[in-house]
């Protein structure tokens, strides 16, 4: 049975680790895996009346076909700026502006491009693992200082650190499973 303070530290660590997982999922959704998805354009910001505005706040983005994205801005005067932003995002996409909407054909990635995408996904996964380990280190420091401040037993501290390690291992395994699934999805022809 852990002390209430130790439980709070572990809950906080779990919450931060979950946020790291959510961030990784969002990052991986932007990596395309052969199919066109609106998430591919999520990170794009458009220069609009002097401010950098997210594309999703200026236009609807749809994928009517597996190999096509359609961007329909709510303000047609922003078409040229949206097209420029998509080109500048360096996603390997060539938007076609027809005056009322932008069609973006999404070619199937080559074998080499799929390997690069898988490598990019792995790199983002490694960043997430580092973040998880940093959360563990921070929580471990908190556990130690709480034990010293409150005059708690070392057994209690070691029990809390064991729980923290189990939590860390659980989230590292979740990241590995997520990366394996994404890699399969990317490498699928």
Protein Blocks (a to p, Z undefined) as FASTA:
>chain_A
ZZfklmmmmmmmmmmmmmmmmmmmmmmmmpcghiacfklmmmpccdeehiacdfklmbcc
ddfbfkbccdddfblklmmmmmmmmmmnonopacddehjaccdddddddfklmmmmmmmm
mmmmmmmmmmmmmmmmmmmmmmmmmmmmnopafklmmmmmmmmmmmmmmmmmmmmmmmmm
mmmmmmpZZ
